[in-house]
Amino acid sequence: MKKLKPIGKALLIISAFFFTQQLYSQETPDLLAGLDNEEEVYPVTNEFKTTQVINLPSLMMTDIGEFDLKINHRFNPLNSGAYDAFGFDVANIRIGGEYGIAKGMVIGLGRSNVAKQTDAFLECKLFNQTTDNKIPFTAILYAGSAYTAQKYTFTQTESGREVDFKSRLAYTAQLVLGKKLSNSLSLQVSPTVLHYNTTKANTSDDKFDNTLMAVGIAARAKITTRTTFNAEWIPVIGNNGNYKNALSIGFDIETGGHVFQLHLTNSRGMSPYQYIGRNDQSWGDGGIHFGFNISRIFNIVNHEE
């Protein structure tokens, strides 16, 4: 067998190189295609701008180690007349906060000058919608209580009992179910049960069922990266006396660490015991309140450390 000259050896090596590259190039795409088709799965986030739609708790939750300072403000209704500057002379305020005590678990506390009410709650995320839709929606359990400290104009309930500490308590349980349909649209429903230990409010004529049910319906539509349009409606099921269903619309504006929520609503109160069960204003007769919520996040504990 004749020995190959240097040029022949070079041609043989080059031919072998391109032949092996051709074989490799035919096999590699199939291997890479298998890797490309394996999409990583994540929990869906940013369904809303903050943990409130307007009144209702949203699908968002304060993260572990974070404190969310809430300042809620409502002016009186537009039908207050010119003497009260159509409501702008009177301020209804709730100041509170929410803290993430564990992943998917939040506690909250607030105080409102409406009926001098203090409310507290616990939220627990049951499961979270995933990007592959194997978990198609998010579920959050909300449970809370409130104490109303205002002086009633009557001294006894219809059962003859004094309005004691126990009679001033109310409780709520709510299931928040929702889905982020796209980057621009999120929807949620909130089946709710409210219980009041007394059926009277300020006068002996204000009677309603001790236990009420409601179904809150809310939506968020993205306008720009930092602004959204929100709407919610909370029809009540049961004997709610002359009280009205809450209807609210508004805009969220995100500015760095703050979220400003500007809205119109027929609800003066800012806790579920007020905007669901004791809402006495109506859009039809001008009982519309202009208001705003401010949310500010503070990182208290770096849970990664």
C-alpha positions as CSV (number, residue, x, y, z in Angstrom):
1,M,0.0,0.0,0.0
2,K,1.4,3.3,-1.0
3,K,1.9,6.0,1.6
4,L,-0.2,9.1,1.3
5,K,1.6,12.3,0.6
6,P,1.1,15.2,3.0
7,I,-1.5,16.8,0.8
8,G,-3.4,13.5,0.6
9,K,-3.3,13.2,4.4
10,A,-4.6,16.7,4.8
11,L,-7.4,16.1,2.4
12,L,-8.3,12.9,4.2
13,I,-8.4,14.6,7.6
14,I,-10.5,17.5,6.3
15,S,-12.9,15.1,4.6
16,A,-13.2,13.1,7.8
17,F,-13.8,16.3,9.9
18,F,-16.7,17.5,7.6
19,F,-18.2,14.0,7.5
20,T,-18.3,13.8,11.3
21,Q,-19.7,17.3,11.5
22,Q,-22.4,16.4,9.1
23,L,-23.4,13.4,11.2
24,Y,-23.3,15.5,14.4
25,S,-25.4,18.3,12.8
26,Q,-28.1,15.7,11.9
27,E,-28.4,14.4,15.4
28,T,-28.0,17.6,17.4
29,P,-31.2,19.4,16.5
30,D,-33.3,16.5,17.8
31,L,-31.5,16.6,21.1
32,L,-31.8,20.4,21.5
33,A,-35.4,20.3,20.4
34,G,-36.2,18.1,23.3
35,L,-34.5,20.5,25.6
36,D,-36.3,23.5,24.1
37,N,-39.7,21.9,24.5
38,E,-39.2,21.5,28.2
39,E,-40.6,24.9,29.4
40,E,-39.9,25.8,33.0
41,V,-43.0,26.2,35.1
42,Y,-43.5,29.2,37.4
43,P,-46.3,30.5,39.6
44,V,-48.2,33.3,37.9
45,T,-47.6,36.7,39.5
46,N,-48.6,40.4,39.1
47,E,-52.4,39.6,38.7
48,F,-53.1,43.0,40.2
49,K,-50.9,46.0,41.2
50,T,-51.5,45.6,44.9
51,T,-53.3,43.4,47.5
52,Q,-56.6,45.3,47.1
53,V,-58.7,45.6,44.0
54,I,-60.5,48.6,45.4
55,N,-62.3,47.3,48.5
56,L,-61.9,43.5,48.0
57,P,-58.7,41.6,48.7
58,S,-57.0,40.8,45.4
59,L,-55.1,37.7,44.2
60,M,-51.9,39.5,45.2
61,M,-50.4,38.8,48.7
62,T,-47.7,40.6,50.7
63,D,-44.5,38.6,50.4
64,I,-42.8,37.0,53.4
65,G,-40.8,39.5,55.4
66,E,-42.5,42.5,53.8
67,F,-44.8,45.1,55.5
68,D,-47.4,46.8,53.3
69,L,-48.6,50.1,54.8
70,K,-52.2,50.9,53.7
71,I,-53.8,54.3,53.8
72,N,-57.4,54.4,52.6
73,H,-59.3,57.6,52.2
74,R,-62.8,58.4,51.2
75,F,-64.5,61.7,51.0
76,N,-68.2,62.1,51.7
77,P,-70.7,61.5,48.8
78,L,-71.2,63.9,46.0
79,N,-74.9,64.4,47.1
80,S,-73.6,66.1,50.3
81,G,-74.2,69.4,48.5
82,A,-72.3,72.6,48.0
83,Y,-72.1,73.4,51.8
84,D,-69.8,70.4,52.3
85,A,-68.0,71.0,48.9
86,F,-69.8,68.0,47.5
87,G,-68.2,65.7,50.1
88,F,-64.7,67.1,50.1
89,D,-65.0,68.7,53.5
90,V,-65.3,65.3,55.2
91,A,-62.6,62.6,55.4
92,N,-63.2,58.9,56.1
93,I,-59.9,57.2,56.8
94,R,-58.6,53.7,57.5
95,I,-54.9,53.2,58.3
96,G,-53.5,49.7,58.5
97,G,-50.9,47.3,57.4
98,E,-50.2,43.8,56.3
99,Y,-47.2,41.6,57.0
100,G,-46.0,38.4,55.4
101,I,-45.3,36.1,58.3
102,A,-44.6,33.1,56.1
103,K,-44.7,32.2,52.4
104,G,-48.3,32.4,51.4
105,M,-49.5,33.6,54.8
106,V,-50.3,37.3,55.8
107,I,-51.7,39.0,58.9
108,G,-53.3,42.4,58.8
109,L,-54.6,45.1,61.2
110,G,-56.4,48.4,60.6
111,R,-58.3,51.2,62.3
112,S,-61.0,53.3,60.7
113,N,-62.8,56.4,61.9
114,V,-66.0,55.0,60.3
115,A,-67.9,53.6,63.3
116,K,-64.5,53.7,65.1
117,Q,-63.8,50.2,63.9
118,T,-60.7,48.1,64.4
119,D,-60.3,45.0,62.1
120,A,-57.8,42.2,61.9
121,F,-57.4,39.4,59.4
122,L,-55.4,36.4,58.3
123,E,-54.8,35.4,54.7
124,C,-53.5,32.0,53.5
125,K,-52.8,31.1,49.9
126,L,-54.1,27.6,49.2
127,F,-52.6,27.2,45.7
128,N,-51.2,29.4,42.9
129,Q,-51.9,29.5,39.2
130,T,-49.0,28.2,37.2
131,T,-47.6,29.2,33.8
132,D,-48.3,25.8,32.3
133,N,-52.0,26.0,33.5
134,K,-51.8,22.7,35.3
135,I,-53.0,24.7,38.2
136,P,-55.5,26.9,36.3
137,F,-56.3,29.5,38.9
138,T,-55.3,30.9,42.3
139,A,-57.1,30.4,45.6
140,I,-56.7,32.4,48.8
141,L,-58.6,32.0,52.1
142,Y,-59.3,35.2,54.1
143,A,-60.7,35.2,57.6
144,G,-61.1,38.2,59.9
145,S,-62.9,39.9,62.7
146,A,-63.8,43.5,63.6
147,Y,-64.8,45.5,66.7
148,T,-67.0,48.5,66.4
149,A,-66.4,51.0,69.3
150,Q,-68.8,53.8,68.3
151,K,-71.5,54.9,70.8
152,Y,-74.8,53.6,69.7
153,T,-77.9,55.9,69.9
154,F,-79.8,53.0,71.5
155,T,-78.8,51.2,74.7
156,Q,-80.4,47.8,74.3
157,T,-80.8,45.3,71.5
158,E,-84.1,43.7,70.6
159,S,-83.3,40.8,72.9
160,G,-83.0,43.1,75.9
161,R,-79.2,42.8,76.2
162,E,-76.9,45.7,76.6
163,V,-74.6,46.4,73.7
164,D,-71.6,44.8,75.3
165,F,-68.2,43.8,73.9
166,K,-69.4,40.6,72.3
167,S,-72.3,42.4,70.6
168,R,-69.9,44.7,68.9
169,L,-68.0,41.9,67.1
170,A,-68.4,40.8,63.6
171,Y,-66.7,38.0,61.6
172,T,-66.0,37.2,57.9
173,A,-64.7,34.3,55.9
174,Q,-63.9,34.7,52.2
175,L,-62.5,32.6,49.4
176,V,-60.7,34.5,46.7
177,L,-60.7,32.6,43.4
178,G,-59.1,34.2,40.3
179,K,-57.1,33.8,37.2
180,K,-54.7,35.9,35.1
181,L,-56.1,35.4,31.7
182,S,-53.3,37.3,30.0
183,N,-50.8,40.1,30.7
184,S,-53.7,42.5,30.2
185,L,-56.6,40.9,32.0
186,S,-57.3,39.3,35.4
187,L,-60.6,38.2,36.9
188,Q,-61.6,37.0,40.3
189,V,-64.7,36.0,42.3
190,S,-64.9,36.2,46.1
191,P,-67.6,34.1,47.8
192,T,-68.1,35.6,51.3
193,V,-69.9,34.9,54.6
194,L,-70.4,37.7,57.1
195,H,-71.7,37.3,60.6
196,Y,-72.7,40.2,63.0
197,N,-73.3,39.4,66.6
198,T,-76.1,42.0,66.7
199,T,-78.5,42.9,64.0
200,K,-78.8,46.5,64.9
201,A,-76.7,49.4,63.7
202,N,-77.4,53.0,64.8
203,T,-81.2,52.9,65.2
204,S,-83.8,50.4,66.0
205,D,-85.1,50.4,62.4
206,D,-81.8,49.0,61.0
207,K,-82.5,45.3,61.1
208,F,-81.0,42.6,58.8
209,D,-79.9,39.0,59.1
210,N,-77.1,38.2,61.5
211,T,-75.4,36.1,58.7
212,L,-75.1,37.4,55.2
213,M,-73.6,35.9,52.1
214,A,-72.1,37.8,49.2
215,V,-70.2,37.1,45.9
216,G,-67.6,39.8,45.0
217,I,-66.8,40.0,41.3
218,A,-63.7,42.0,40.3
219,A,-61.6,42.6,37.2
220,R,-58.3,44.3,36.3
221,A,-57.4,45.5,32.8
222,K,-53.9,46.7,32.0
223,I,-53.6,50.1,30.4
224,T,-49.9,50.7,30.4
225,T,-47.0,49.1,32.3
226,R,-47.7,51.3,35.3
227,T,-51.5,51.9,35.1
228,T,-54.5,49.6,35.3
229,F,-58.3,50.0,35.3
230,N,-60.1,48.1,38.1
231,A,-63.8,47.4,38.7
232,E,-65.7,45.4,41.4
233,W,-69.3,44.6,42.3
234,I,-70.4,42.9,45.5
235,P,-74.0,41.6,45.4
236,V,-75.3,40.5,48.8
237,I,-77.5,37.4,49.3
238,G,-79.9,37.5,52.2
239,N,-81.9,40.1,54.1
240,N,-79.6,43.1,54.1
241,G,-82.3,45.6,55.1
242,N,-82.1,48.9,53.2
243,Y,-78.4,48.6,52.6
244,K,-77.0,48.6,49.0
245,N,-74.6,46.5,47.0
246,A,-71.1,48.1,46.6
247,L,-70.1,49.1,43.1
248,S,-66.6,50.6,42.5
249,I,-64.4,51.6,39.6
250,G,-60.9,53.1,39.6
251,F,-57.4,53.3,38.3
252,D,-54.1,52.1,39.8
253,I,-50.9,54.0,39.3
254,E,-47.6,52.4,40.2
255,T,-44.8,54.8,41.1
256,G,-41.7,52.8,42.2
257,G,-42.4,51.5,45.8
258,H,-45.9,53.1,45.9
259,V,-49.2,52.2,44.3
260,F,-51.9,54.9,44.2
261,Q,-55.5,53.8,43.7
262,L,-58.0,56.5,42.6
263,H,-61.6,55.4,42.6
264,L,-65.3,56.1,42.7
265,T,-67.5,54.0,44.9
266,N,-70.8,54.1,46.7
267,S,-69.1,52.6,49.8
268,R,-68.0,54.9,52.6
269,G,-66.6,52.1,54.8
270,M,-63.4,50.4,54.0
271,S,-63.7,47.1,55.8
272,P,-65.8,44.1,54.6
273,Y,-68.2,44.6,57.5
274,Q,-69.0,48.1,56.1
275,Y,-68.6,47.9,52.3
276,I,-70.5,44.6,52.1
277,G,-73.0,44.5,54.9
278,R,-73.6,48.1,55.9
279,N,-73.3,50.1,52.8
280,D,-76.1,52.8,52.8
281,Q,-75.2,54.8,49.6
282,S,-76.4,54.3,46.1
283,W,-75.0,55.4,42.7
284,G,-78.6,56.2,41.6
285,D,-79.1,59.0,44.1
286,G,-75.6,60.5,43.9
287,G,-74.2,58.6,46.8
288,I,-70.8,58.4,45.1
289,H,-67.6,58.8,47.1
290,F,-64.3,59.8,45.5
291,G,-61.4,58.2,47.3
292,F,-57.9,56.8,47.1
293,N,-55.8,54.0,48.6
294,I,-52.0,54.2,49.0
295,S,-49.9,51.1,49.3
296,R,-46.2,51.3,50.3
297,I,-44.0,48.2,50.7
298,F,-41.2,48.0,53.3
299,N,-38.8,45.1,53.4
300,I,-38.5,44.2,57.1
301,V,-36.7,40.9,56.9
302,N,-34.6,39.4,54.1
303,H,-36.1,35.9,54.1
304,E,-33.5,34.6,51.7
305,E,-30.8,35.2,54.3
